[in-house]
């Protein structure tokens, strides 16, 4: 998932079961862990003068008038562009800031804002160029360094991101800049360099002993080292100074999952989304938790919300497909919806085994999807990751579907679907986690969800399946 961006601009200062699905529980919890990190806020605009050395990525601020030194036309164009941005007219804002840059090429604000707008419009190359132009004018421009470094990190260019942050930290007056050091700490951690990540975070505390970002980074390092009690303590320290940060509650939820305290984990995830209704990691973690309890309705609700927030994310769509697939035994139409979701994943990941095989078994739940089921199951059978046992199951399933397609559809009462009997055409893909002793029954606990959002409940410890894990999502740094 994408790092969180600040939206305002600152201008002043199933029965038979496939092996791949038996790993659903393992994968869902692994995905939850991948989403444990809180979002890193990115700058959206900066003053025309360099910010203070200790400045951090700031929360949303109210815009102020553009600097007085701008010419009259440039000042008017800047104000109009700002107004367009705030009203959601990104194209108008872009044209306005471009006009400012044409008249005043040295305007860091306007050039930086063009990068922010390009990111919001899904034009990463244009955003990168805009940030690089800012850095040509001012190599110590902290917000541009942070945004460009986060872009590099999102693209997996970790060495470049690290080099960018380290170079900026060598600039006079920037040695202890919290924004740079915290960003560097996150990047080191993503790169698996935990000692370096810890050192960068502790360096922040040399000058700012109460910096919540530094404590949060140290908590993530402790979590990565499986020191969960220490992670809990450090996250608690961060929360003292940033009690409304949803990422901290998300992290605490992950810690409690590792400590096998799922009830407390559920509360933390719910707290995260109550603080920020657009906090995607919270919904993903709630959905994964619901999946582990076979609360497929709750999982669909949570993943559906995440899909609304990130409609193009194949990871979110894949998990939504599993939540829908888990309901196909009771409602074959959910199987068709799951198949469609798997197909959306395949639009960007054409050979992902989980999606290929998942689509086949999902479409097998209803007569309307049998032709597609046969095609996808044949593809699944040809994958190198499909076991011999699964190939035998697929052969039997395809033969059964073909035979049923030759027969006329059974007569159905008005309002009933024409899906196949549950034991006949549903097939694999719906492996159910085993219920252990103790805990609350699946589906319970949703009454504690804020604002009636029953996003999964507490439940018994499910059994862990074997097999490959679903592809994990990004950290959401």
TACOR-V27771 format. One record per pair of residues at least 4 apart in sequence whose C-alpha atoms are under 7 Angstrom apart, sorted by the first residue. I is the first residue (numbers start at 0). J is the second residue. If there is no record, write none. Layout:
# TACOR-V27771
((I | J) (I | J))
This chain:
# TACOR-V27771
((0 | 472) (0 | 473) (0 | 474) (0 | 475) (1 | 475) (2 | 38) (2 | 39) (2 | 40) (2 | 475) (2 | 476) (3 | 38) (3 | 39) (3 | 40) (3 | 41) (4 | 40) (4 | 41) (5 | 40) (5 | 41) (5 | 42) (5 | 43) (5 | 58) (5 | 59) (7 | 43) (7 | 59) (7 | 60) (7 | 85) (8 | 43) (8 | 44) (8 | 62) (9 | 43) (9 | 44) (9 | 45) (9 | 60) (9 | 61) (9 | 62) (10 | 44) (10 | 45) (10 | 46) (10 | 62) (10 | 63) (10 | 64) (10 | 65) (10 | 108) (11 | 46) (11 | 62) (11 | 63) (11 | 64) (11 | 65) (11 | 66) (12 | 45) (12 | 46) (13 | 325) (13 | 328) (13 | 425) (13 | 426) (13 | 427) (13 | 428) (13 | 429) (13 | 430) (13 | 431) (14 | 426) (14 | 427) (14 | 429) (14 | 430) (15 | 426) (15 | 427) (16 | 20) (16 | 426) (16 | 427) (16 | 428) (16 | 429) (16 | 430) (17 | 21) (17 | 389) (17 | 427) (17 | 428) (18 | 22) (18 | 466) (19 | 353) (19 | 466) (19 | 467) (20 | 428) (20 | 429) (20 | 430) (21 | 430) (21 | 464) (21 | 465) (21 | 466) (22 | 26) (22 | 464) (22 | 465) (22 | 466) (22 | 467) (22 | 468) (23 | 27) (24 | 28) (24 | 291) (24 | 463) (24 | 464) (25 | 29) (25 | 463) (25 | 464) (25 | 468) (26 | 30) (26 | 468) (26 | 469) (27 | 31) (27 | 287) (28 | 32) (28 | 287) (29 | 33) (29 | 471) (30 | 34) (30 | 471) (30 | 472) (31 | 35) (31 | 283) (31 | 284) (31 | 287) (32 | 253) (33 | 471) (33 | 472) (33 | 473) (33 | 474) (34 | 280) (34 | 473) (34 | 474) (34 | 475) (35 | 249) (35 | 250) (35 | 253) (35 | 474) (36 | 219) (36 | 246) (36 | 250) (36 | 474) (36 | 475) (36 | 476) (37 | 246) (37 | 247) (37 | 249) (37 | 250) (37 | 475) (37 | 476) (38 | 246) (38 | 475) (38 | 476) (39 | 476) (40 | 56) (41 | 56) (41 | 145) (41 | 146) (42 | 56) (42 | 57) (42 | 142) (42 | 146) (43 | 112) (43 | 115) (44 | 108) (44 | 111) (44 | 112) (45 | 108) (45 | 142) (46 | 50) (46 | 108) (47 | 106) (47 | 107) (47 | 108) (49 | 140) (50 | 54) (52 | 172) (52 | 173) (52 | 176) (53 | 175) (53 | 176) (53 | 177) (54 | 176) (54 | 177) (54 | 178) (55 | 177) (55 | 178) (56 | 178) (65 | 74) (65 | 77) (65 | 78) (69 | 73) (69 | 74) (70 | 74) (71 | 75) (72 | 76) (73 | 77) (73 | 99) (73 | 102) (74 | 78) (75 | 79) (76 | 80) (76 | 95) (76 | 98) (76 | 99) (77 | 81) (77 | 95) (77 | 96) (77 | 99) (78 | 82) (79 | 83) (79 | 95) (80 | 84) (80 | 91) (80 | 92) (80 | 95) (80 | 96) (81 | 85) (81 | 92) (82 | 86) (83 | 87) (83 | 88) (83 | 89) (83 | 91) (83 | 92) (84 | 88) (84 | 89) (84 | 92) (88 | 92) (89 | 93) (89 | 116) (90 | 94) (91 | 95) (92 | 96) (93 | 97) (93 | 113) (93 | 116) (94 | 98) (95 | 99) (96 | 100) (96 | 109) (96 | 113) (97 | 101) (98 | 102) (99 | 103) (99 | 109) (100 | 104) (100 | 106) (100 | 109) (100 | 110) (106 | 110) (107 | 111) (107 | 133) (108 | 112) (109 | 113) (110 | 114) (110 | 129) (110 | 133) (111 | 115) (111 | 129) (111 | 130) (111 | 133) (111 | 143) (112 | 116) (113 | 117) (113 | 129) (114 | 118) (114 | 125) (114 | 126) (114 | 127) (114 | 129) (114 | 130) (115 | 119) (115 | 126) (116 | 120) (117 | 121) (117 | 122) (117 | 123) (117 | 125) (117 | 126) (118 | 122) (118 | 123) (118 | 126) (122 | 126) (123 | 127) (124 | 128) (125 | 129) (126 | 130) (127 | 131) (127 | 147) (128 | 132) (129 | 133) (130 | 134) (130 | 143) (130 | 147) (131 | 135) (132 | 136) (133 | 137) (133 | 143) (134 | 138) (134 | 140) (134 | 143) (139 | 167) (139 | 170) (140 | 144) (141 | 145) (142 | 146) (143 | 147) (144 | 148) (144 | 163) (144 | 164) (145 | 149) (145 | 179) (145 | 182) (146 | 150) (147 | 151) (148 | 152) (148 | 160) (148 | 163) (148 | 164) (149 | 153) (150 | 154) (151 | 155) (151 | 156) (151 | 157) (151 | 159) (151 | 160) (152 | 156) (152 | 157) (152 | 160) (152 | 186) (156 | 160) (157 | 161) (157 | 186) (157 | 190) (158 | 162) (159 | 163) (160 | 164) (161 | 165) (161 | 183) (161 | 186) (162 | 166) (163 | 167) (164 | 168) (164 | 179) (164 | 183) (165 | 169) (167 | 173) (168 | 173) (168 | 174) (168 | 179) (169 | 173) (169 | 174) (170 | 174) (175 | 202) (175 | 203) (176 | 180) (177 | 181) (177 | 203) (178 | 182) (179 | 183) (180 | 184) (180 | 199) (180 | 200) (180 | 203) (181 | 185) (181 | 199) (181 | 200) (181 | 212) (181 | 213) (182 | 186) (183 | 187) (183 | 199) (184 | 188) (184 | 196) (184 | 197) (184 | 199) (184 | 200) (184 | 216) (185 | 189) (185 | 196) (185 | 216) (186 | 190) (187 | 191) (187 | 192) (187 | 193) (187 | 195) (187 | 196) (188 | 192) (188 | 193) (188 | 196) (192 | 196) (193 | 197) (193 | 220) (194 | 198) (195 | 199) (196 | 200) (197 | 201) (197 | 217) (197 | 220) (198 | 202) (199 | 203) (200 | 204) (200 | 213) (200 | 216) (200 | 217) (201 | 205) (201 | 213) (203 | 207) (203 | 213) (204 | 208) (204 | 209) (204 | 210) (204 | 213) (209 | 240) (210 | 214) (211 | 215) (211 | 237) (211 | 240) (211 | 241) (212 | 216) (213 | 217) (214 | 218) (214 | 233) (214 | 234) (214 | 236) (214 | 237) (215 | 219) (215 | 233) (215 | 234) (215 | 237) (216 | 220) (217 | 221) (217 | 233) (218 | 222) (218 | 230) (218 | 233) (218 | 234) (219 | 223) (219 | 230) (220 | 224) (221 | 225) (221 | 226) (221 | 227) (221 | 229) (221 | 230) (222 | 226) (222 | 227) (222 | 230) (226 | 230) (227 | 231) (227 | 254) (228 | 232) (229 | 233) (230 | 234) (231 | 235) (231 | 251) (231 | 254) (232 | 236) (233 | 237) (234 | 238) (234 | 247) (234 | 251) (235 | 239) (237 | 241) (238 | 242) (238 | 247) (243 | 274) (245 | 249) (245 | 271) (245 | 272) (245 | 274) (245 | 275) (246 | 250) (246 | 271) (247 | 251) (248 | 252) (248 | 267) (248 | 268) (248 | 270) (248 | 271) (249 | 253) (249 | 267) (249 | 268) (249 | 271) (249 | 281) (250 | 254) (251 | 255) (251 | 267) (252 | 256) (252 | 263) (252 | 264) (252 | 265) (252 | 267) (252 | 268) (253 | 257) (253 | 264) (254 | 258) (255 | 259) (255 | 260) (255 | 261) (255 | 263) (255 | 264) (256 | 260) (256 | 261) (256 | 264) (260 | 264) (261 | 265) (261 | 457) (262 | 266) (262 | 457) (263 | 267) (264 | 268) (265 | 269) (266 | 270) (267 | 271) (268 | 272) (268 | 281) (268 | 284) (268 | 285) (269 | 273) (269 | 448) (269 | 449) (270 | 274) (271 | 275) (271 | 281) (272 | 276) (272 | 278) (272 | 281) (273 | 449) (277 | 308) (279 | 283) (279 | 305) (279 | 308) (280 | 284) (281 | 285) (282 | 286) (282 | 301) (282 | 302) (282 | 304) (282 | 305) (283 | 287) (283 | 301) (283 | 302) (283 | 305) (284 | 288) (285 | 289) (285 | 301) (285 | 454) (285 | 455) (286 | 290) (286 | 297) (286 | 298) (286 | 301) (286 | 302) (286 | 454) (286 | 455) (287 | 291) (287 | 298) (288 | 292) (288 | 455) (289 | 293) (289 | 294) (289 | 295) (289 | 297) (289 | 298) (289 | 454) (289 | 455) (289 | 456) (290 | 294) (290 | 295) (290 | 298) (290 | 322) (291 | 461) (292 | 441) (292 | 458) (292 | 459) (292 | 461) (293 | 432) (293 | 441) (294 | 298) (294 | 441) (294 | 442) (294 | 455) (295 | 299) (295 | 322) (295 | 323) (295 | 325) (295 | 326) (296 | 300) (297 | 301) (297 | 453) (297 | 454) (297 | 455) (298 | 302) (298 | 322) (298 | 454) (298 | 455) (299 | 303) (299 | 319) (299 | 322) (299 | 323) (300 | 304) (300 | 454) (301 | 305) (301 | 454) (302 | 306) (302 | 315) (302 | 318) (302 | 319) (303 | 307) (303 | 319) (304 | 308) (305 | 309) (305 | 315) (306 | 310) (306 | 315) (306 | 316) (312 | 316) (313 | 317) (313 | 344) (314 | 318) (314 | 472) (315 | 319) (316 | 320) (316 | 340) (316 | 344) (317 | 321) (317 | 340) (317 | 341) (317 | 344) (318 | 322) (319 | 323) (320 | 324) (320 | 337) (320 | 340) (320 | 341) (321 | 325) (321 | 337) (323 | 327) (323 | 333) (323 | 334) (323 | 336) (323 | 337) (324 | 333) (324 | 334) (324 | 337) (324 | 361) (324 | 429) (325 | 429) (326 | 330) (326 | 333) (327 | 331) (327 | 332) (327 | 333) (327 | 334) (327 | 364) (328 | 421) (328 | 425) (331 | 335) (331 | 364) (331 | 365) (331 | 418) (332 | 336) (332 | 365) (333 | 337) (334 | 338) (334 | 361) (334 | 362) (334 | 364) (335 | 339) (335 | 361) (335 | 362) (335 | 365) (335 | 368) (336 | 340) (337 | 341) (337 | 361) (338 | 342) (338 | 358) (338 | 361) (338 | 362) (339 | 343) (340 | 344) (341 | 345) (341 | 354) (341 | 357) (341 | 358) (342 | 346) (342 | 358) (344 | 348) (344 | 354) (345 | 349) (345 | 350) (345 | 351) (345 | 354) (350 | 355) (351 | 355) (352 | 356) (352 | 379) (353 | 357) (353 | 469) (354 | 358) (355 | 359) (355 | 375) (355 | 378) (355 | 379) (356 | 360) (356 | 375) (356 | 376) (356 | 379) (357 | 361) (357 | 428) (358 | 362) (358 | 372) (358 | 375) (359 | 363) (359 | 371) (359 | 372) (359 | 373) (359 | 375) (359 | 376) (360 | 372) (360 | 425) (360 | 426) (360 | 427) (360 | 428) (362 | 368) (362 | 369) (362 | 371) (362 | 372) (363 | 368) (363 | 369) (363 | 372) (363 | 424) (363 | 425) (363 | 426) (364 | 418) (364 | 419) (364 | 424) (364 | 425) (365 | 369) (365 | 417) (365 | 418) (365 | 419) (366 | 417) (366 | 418) (366 | 419) (368 | 372) (369 | 373) (369 | 400) (370 | 374) (371 | 375) (372 | 376) (373 | 377) (373 | 397) (374 | 378) (375 | 379) (376 | 380) (376 | 393) (377 | 381) (378 | 382) (379 | 385) (380 | 385) (380 | 390) (380 | 393) (385 | 389) (385 | 390) (386 | 390) (387 | 391) (388 | 392) (389 | 393) (390 | 394) (391 | 395) (392 | 396) (393 | 397) (394 | 398) (395 | 399) (396 | 400) (396 | 426) (397 | 401) (398 | 402) (399 | 403) (400 | 404) (400 | 424) (401 | 405) (402 | 406) (411 | 415) (411 | 417) (419 | 423) (419 | 424) (420 | 424) (421 | 425) (432 | 461) (432 | 462) (433 | 461) (433 | 462) (434 | 459) (434 | 460) (434 | 461) (434 | 462) (435 | 459) (435 | 460) (435 | 461) (436 | 459) (437 | 459) (438 | 457) (438 | 458) (438 | 459) (439 | 443) (439 | 457) (439 | 458) (439 | 459) (440 | 458) (440 | 459) (441 | 456) (441 | 457) (441 | 458) (442 | 455) (442 | 456) (443 | 456) (443 | 457) (444 | 456) (444 | 457) (445 | 453) (445 | 454) (445 | 455) (445 | 456) (446 | 453) (448 | 452) (448 | 453) (448 | 454))
